[in-house]
Amino acid sequence: MRALTGRGLLIETLRSGTIASIVIMPLGWLFRALDLRIGHYGPKFAALFIDNPQPWHLFAQHMLIGWVATLPLLVGLLYFQRSASWLAAGALYGAGFYVAVNSLALPLYFGDQTPWQLGWSTIYPSLIGHVAFGVSIALTSRRYVLRSTQPSAAA
């Protein structure tokens, strides 16, 4: 197996996380145009650190959270690289992230009702976005994962 480097993992985390974070933005715009709740916690979370967060603050936060959220999935994909269901792993990661963070942790922290209490129209926009995020990372990181886990030519 080729040696994994922290630098290579960081570069792939930034690359795949950037792509996935940008890929899900049109979904947010679509759901918002349909008057569905999406991105509800972005401004609330940013307001913990910045008074009156502006759109560029929210974009920077979106990218930063995307990078941080990419790393665990990328490490998991490296560990389970032999799995034929890497797209399913990405989808499952996205759904799990939604359930743990957006539907439980953030509502509890901010004292809001959970999406489960608010209904399906509150659940599915963010759930779809998180699943798309995970699938995007699985797709864009696949070459890195395969290259990083193949035996080296010198071995």
N, C-alpha and C positions, 0 to 999 in steps of 0.2 A: 504494500500500500504506500502511496506517496505520502510524504510528510505534510501534514496540515500545518499551516502557519497562521499565526494570529493576524498578520497583515493581510493574507489572502482571505481569511474569514471576514475581517473588517471590510475589505473592499467589496466582497460579494454581498455582505449585509447592506452596505450603503447602496450598491447597484440595484439589487433586487427590491430592497425596501423603497427606494425612490420610484422605481417603475410601478410597483404595486400601489404605492400611495397616490401616484398620478392616475393610474388606471381606474381607481374607484371614484375619482372626483366627478366624472360625468354621471355616474349613477346617483350621486348626491344631488347634482343639479336637476336631474330628471325627477327624482322623488320629491324634491322641494317644489318643482314646477307643478307636480301633481298634488301639492299641498299636504304632503306626508311628512311626518317628523323624522328628520335626519340631521345628524351633527348637533344634536341637542346639548351634548356635554362639552363640545369644543369651547364655546365662549365661557361656560361656567368654570371649566378647568383653567383656562387662561386667566380669568379674573382672579384666581387665587394668587397670581404672581404679578399681574399688570392691571392697573386701573384702566377701564374702558379699552379693552383690546381691539385693535384695528384688524382689518382683513389680512394684512401681511403678517401680523402676529399669529393669527389663526393658521395661516398657511405654514409658517415656520414650525409651529407646534404640531401640525398635522404631519409634517415630514419627520420631525424628531420622534414622535410617537411611532410612526411607521418604521423607522430604523430600529428602535428599541424592540418593537413587536416582531420584527423580522428575525432577529437573532435566535430565539428559542426554536422557531420552526426550522431554520437553516441547520442548526445543530442536530435537531431531530432527524432531518432528512439525511444528514451525513451519517448518523448512527444507524439508521434503518434503510440505507441506500439500496439494499437488495430487494426491498419491497416493490412489488409490481404496481402497487396502488399509491404511488406518490401523489397523484392528483387528489385522490380521496384523502390522503393525509393532510394536504393543504386545505381542502374544504373542511375537514374535521377540525383542524387547528383554528380556522377562521370562525367556525360555529362555536367552538369551545371558548375562544377569546371573547366573542360576543356575550355568551352566557355568563362567564365569570366576571368580566369587566363591565360591559355596557348594560347588562340587564340585572346585575346584582351589586357589584362593588360601588359603581358610581351612583346609582339611585340611593343606596344605603348611606353613602358618604354625604350626599347633598340633601338627604331627607325627602326624596321624591318617591312617588309610586313606581313600582317596577313596570317595565313594559308588559309583563304578564298580567298585571292588574289593569293596564290601559287597553289591552286588546291587540289583535292580530295586525291591525293597520299601523300600530306603533312598533310591532316586533319585526315584520318582514323587511322593511327598507334597510334597517341597519344590519339585520342578519344577512341579507343578500350581499351587502357591501363587504362585510367581514369575510364571508365565504369567498367572494371574488378576490379579496386581498390575499387570502391564503393560497388559493389556486394560482394566482399570478406569481407568487413567490415560488411555488412548486415548479411552475413552468420556466420562469426565468433563471432559476438557480440549478436546473437539472444538469446542464453541461458542467458547471463547476462541481457539483456533487459527484457526477460520474468521473470526471477528470481527477478529483481529489481522492477517490477511493479505488482507482485502478492501481494494480501493481506497477511499480516503476520499472523502466527498461533495464536499470542497473541490477535489479534484484534477481 
